[in-house]
Amino acid sequence: MPPTMSRMGDVLAGFHAAWEFESDSVLIRFERGIRTPKLYQALGERRIPHEAIAAVTLSPRETRDRRSSCRAETRRRSSDGGGGGPAQGRR
């Protein structure tokens, strides 16, 4: 059965990594093997708490060769802890 994104604990398989979405974090497991870049092999497995990515917004965009991709931008946090729009700086 292919992975789905309908509930926590589901797995999204991509190139060189599998992302598992849990109730409190995202677990990223990088492949190991002869064709896997050494950086991914060195990273191994990483658990990212939801709080660390709560201020990230993904927006679709089109590349020069008309493929779809996403752009991730961080939002500034206001003093009450909420998002305050896109952060200024590099794009």
C-alpha positions in Angstrom: 0.0 0.0 0.0 1.5 3.4 -0.9 2.2 5.9 1.8 -0.4 8.6 2.4 -0.6 11.8 4.4 -3.9 11.3 6.1 -2.8 10.8 9.7 0.3 11.2 11.9 2.8 8.4 11.6 2.6 8.4 7.8 5.7 8.3 5.7 6.6 10.4 2.6 9.4 8.8 0.6 11.6 11.1 -1.5 15.0 11.1 -3.1 17.6 9.9 -0.6 15.2 10.3 2.4 12.0 9.3 4.0 10.0 11.7 6.1 7.8 10.4 8.9 5.2 12.7 10.4 4.6 12.1 14.1 2.3 14.0 16.5 5.2 16.0 18.0 8.0 15.9 15.4 9.1 15.1 11.9 11.6 12.2 11.6 13.8 12.3 8.5 15.8 9.2 7.7 18.5 9.6 5.1 19.5 6.7 2.9 22.9 5.1 3.1 24.5 3.5 0.1 27.0 3.9 -2.6 24.9 6.3 -4.7 23.8 8.5 -1.8 25.7 11.8 -1.3 28.1 11.7 1.7 26.3 14.5 3.4 23.1 12.5 3.6 25.0 9.5 4.8 26.6 11.6 7.6 23.2 13.0 8.7 21.7 9.6 9.1 18.5 10.2 11.0 17.2 13.5 12.3 14.1 14.3 14.5 12.8 17.9 14.1 10.3 19.1 16.7 7.2 20.9 15.4 8.2 24.0 17.3 11.4 24.3 15.2 9.4 24.5 12.0 6.3 26.2 13.2 7.4 29.5 11.6 8.0 28.1 8.1 5.6 28.7 5.2 5.8 26.7 2.0 4.5 28.3 -1.2 4.4 26.8 -4.7 6.5 28.3 -7.4 7.5 27.5 -11.0 11.1 27.0 -12.1 12.7 28.0 -15.4 12.1 24.6 -16.9 8.5 24.8 -15.8 8.8 22.2 -13.0 7.0 22.7 -9.8 8.8 23.3 -6.6 8.3 24.9 -3.2 9.9 27.9 -1.5 10.3 27.8 2.3 10.2 31.1 4.1 10.4 31.8 7.8 8.0 34.2 9.5 9.0 36.6 12.1 7.6 35.9 15.5 5.7 38.6 17.3 6.2 39.2 21.0 3.1 37.0 21.7 4.7 34.0 19.9 2.5 34.2 16.8 3.7 34.6 13.2 4.2 38.1 12.0 4.5 37.7 8.2 7.6 36.9 6.1 11.0 37.7 7.5 13.0 40.4 5.7 16.3 39.4 4.2 17.6 37.0 1.6 15.2 35.5 -1.0 
